[in-house]
Structures are given as C-alpha cells and as structure tokens.
Amino acid sequence: MEAIEALRAEANPAITVDKLGKALRDRSNYLVSKAAALAADLSLSALIPDLLAAFDRHLIDPLDSDPQCWAKNAIAKALRHLGHHDAQVFTFNSIRYGSKGAVASSLLQ
C-alpha cells in the first residue's frame, strides 16, 4: 500500500500509469481500490481501460473477489471522476451482479 501512495510523488507520469495499471490487475480488492482512488486523484484517464477491466473482473464471483465492494465502489467513483459516464456499462453489470443498480445509480448522481 505504501508503494501505491508513494506514486503521488512520482515525477514520471508513465511510471505512475504503469504501476497503477499493474495494481489494478492485482487480485487484492483492497489494493485495487487504493489504485483506483489514486488514478482518480491524479486524473489519469489513460487508466480507464484498466479500471473497466478491473470492474468486470471483480464482478466474477463477487463474494470472493470483492465481498465488501471496496474495488467496485472505488472504480465506479474513479470512472465518474475521470469523465467516463457510460451508464450502460454499469447498469448491465449491476443487473448481472444483482445489486439493483446501486453502483450504476451512484455514477448517475
């Protein structure tokens, strides 16, 4: 987690994008949530594809991959902050997940 937070001070944006991209592909939902939050804080829109892939991945067997929804919520907030407002992605996925649109509705607010 300290390595993720240290990226705030990284002078080379390419290194930050690369390391956050790797963190977004990690199995740890907590690490993914921290990486997503930092991507939003640093306005790294280059990570939108990685964020979308991580969102989808955490909907596969969600009770095991992200039981507290840390990753899914952080990713949804990051995507909203980065200007990715494709509600169809979230509506479809939330229906598939069975959350009755909780994630999608948070994006549309």
N, C-alpha and C positions, 0 to 999 in steps of 0.2 A: 504494500500500500504506500509505503514511503517513496518508492520509485515512481509511482504514478504522480504523487503530489509534487515530487521534485521536477517533473516536466513543466510545471508552471514557470520555472526559471530557465528552461532550455532556450538558448538563443536561436537554434536552427529549427524552424518550423517543420522541416521534412523529417527530422529525427522524432519530434513530438508526434507527428501524424503516424509514423511507422510504429512507434512504441505503443501508442494508444490503440492503433489497429490490432496489434498483437494482443493487447489486454482485452479488447472487445471480443476476441476469438477464444479467450480463456474459458475453462469450464466453471470457474467460480462466479456465481451470480453476484457476489459482493464486489469482486474486482471489476466485473463488467459494469456494475452500477457506478462505481467510482470513475472509471474511464469515460463512461457516457456523460457524467456530470462535468468532468473536466473538458471534454470535447465541446460541450455547450458553453462553459465558462470562457473558453479560448476562441469561440466562434469558428470551429474547424469544420466547415461544411464539406471538406474533402472526405470526411469520415461518414457521411450519410449512408453510402452503400454498406459500410461495416456495421453501422448502427441497425440498419434494416435487417441485415443477415443475423445479427445477434438477437434482435427481437423475435424473428422467426424461430431461431434455434431454441430460445427459452420458452417457446410455446409447445415444443416437443416434450412430452412427458413433464408438464409444468410443475407437478407436485414434487418431482425430484430435482428438476433443473433450476427452479426459481420459486420455492414454496412461499416465500414472503413477498414475492413480486418486486424485489428490490431492483433487479435488472430491467424488467419490463417497464416499470414506472419511470426509472431514470432515463431509459432510452426514449420513451414517449415524450418526456419533458425536453430532452436534448433535441429531438427531431423538431418539436414545436419551436424551440428557441432558434434553431438553425433555419427555420422557414420552410420546413418540409410539412406541408399541410395536406397531404394525400390521405384524407379521411377514409378512403376506400380500403387502404391497406389495414388500417386499424379496425375498421368496422368488420371487415371479413375475418380478421384474426381474432377479434374479441368474440365474435359469434362462434368461431371454431373452438375457441378456448372455453366458451360458456360463461364469460364474465358479464353478460348482459350489457356490453358496451361501456364498461367502466373506464377502460383505458381510452377508448375512442372518444367518449364524452369529455374526458379531461383535456384531450387535444383540441376539441372544438370550442372550448370555453375561451 
